[in-house]
């Protein structure tokens, strides 16, 4: 989000725009948060997506980029005249997992017991449970099966422009 907002100078719709009470605004507006522009909606929750749709986020043209994990639900923002383009930025899973471990054990807000080793974390003690596959398939609970992974991979392959965080210049060019 920082790259899109601060480095590329794009206006973003995410959860950031509703800070400081802007989630109660009756009309859409762009707000500055720490030097980046955000629309005053929360696209990271289903309720927030409903509010954004009711306020006419896509037709307003205020946002250059809309971020949401709710791939199916975000479609409510668009119509025949206001279309979106889905993209996903992927990161090497090992690098991401190690980074998340340190963030959760040594970040501003410690989320897991710092005595949990990186090896323990990698074996399931605190590691996230494949949220991308869960959001894409709608299977939020229970054990994920190989079929769920294959379905998520097919959705990404068919519906998304794929970029890699480690190859930022090429990714920005493709977007």
N, C-alpha and C positions, 0 to 999 in steps of 0.2 A: 504494500500500500504506500509506503514511504517513497519507493522508487517511482510509482505511477504519479503520486501527488507532488512530491517535492522535486524529484529529478526531471520528470517529463512535463511537469506543469499541467497535468490533467486534473479535471474536477471529478471527484470520486463520490459514489454513493456506497456507503458501507454502514457500520454502526457508529462511526465517529461523529457524523453530522448531527446526531441527536444529543450530544453533550450539552451541558449548561442549559437544560430545559427546552432545547429546540425540538424535541420529540413531541411537544405539545403545540407547536406552531400550526396555524390553520391553513397556511399556504406554503408552497415550496420556495426555498431560498437557498442561496449558496452562503456558507459560513466559513470563515477562516479559522482553522485549528492548527496552531503551531506552524504557520507558514504554508499550509496546504489548504486547498479548497475542497469542501465537502457539501453535498446536498443534505438538507435537514431531514433525512429519513434513515431508517435502520433496515437494511436489506439482508441482515444476518439472522432474522427470525421470520417465521411465517406471518405472525401478526404485523411485523414491520413491513413485509412485502405487501400485505393487504392495504396498509395505510399508504404506502408508496403508489400502489395502483390507483387507489381512490383519489389521490392528489394529482395523478397524471404524470408520474415521473418520466416515462419514456417520451410521451408527446411533448413534454416541456423542453426537451433538449438541453436541460441544465447539466446533466451528467455526461462526461465522456466515457466513464467506466463504471459499471455496476458490479460489485462483488457480492457473491452469495454462495453458500454451500448447498442451497436448496435449488438444485438444477431444474427439477420439474416445476416447482412452484414459481420460480422467477419468470416463467413464461407468461404469467398473468399481467406482467408489466407491458407487454408488447402487443401489437396488432399488425394488420396487413400493411399499414403505412409507417409503422415505427418498429423496425426489426433490430434485433441484437445479434451479436456474433459471440459465440462461446469460446473462451480460451482457458487453458489450464497451464500453470507454471509448475513444473515438476522439479524436484530436487533429488539428488542421490539419496536413496533411502537410508543408507548407513550414516552418511553425513548428517541427515536430518534427525535421525534417532539420537545420535551422540549430542547434537546441539540441543535437542529437546531435553535430554537427560540433565545437561548442565543448567539449562534454563530452569527446570523444575527443582533442582537441588540447590542452586546457588543464585537464583534470580532475586529480584526485588521482593517477590512473594514466594517463599519456599512452599512447593506443592506436594512434595514427597519427602520422606525421611532422608536426610543427608547421609545416613549410614547405609542406605541402599547403594550397592556398588553398581558400576556401569554394566557389569556382567549380569547381576541380578535383574537390573532394569531390562536388559535385552531379552532375558528369559521370561519376561511377563510381569515382573513386580513393578507396576506403575506405568508401563508402556501403553500408549494409546492403542485402541482396538480397531485399526484399519478404517478410520472414519470416512475416507474417500469412497471406498467400496460400499460402506453402509449408506451414505447419502445418495450415491448414484443408483443403487438398487432398491432403496427404500427399506432395507432390512436393518432396522435400528437395534434390534435385540436378538439374542440367541447366537448360536455358533454360525460363523460364516462357512460356507462350503466352497469347493473349487468352482462350482457353477456360478456362484455369486461373483467371484473374481473374474471369471470369463465374461460374464454379463457386463461388469464395470469396464473391463478392457475394451469390449466392443462398443460401448457407449462413448468412451473417450475417443476411440479410433474414428467413429462415424460422425460425432457431433462437435468435437472440439478442435481448435487450432492448438497444437501442443508446442509449448516452449520450455526451455530448461533454464533454471536460475543460474547455473554455472556458465551458460552461454548467453549472457544478457544482451550483448550487442546484436547478435543474430535474432534473438527472440523479439527484441524491440522492433527490429526491421520487419519481421514477419507480421507483427501486430499492426 
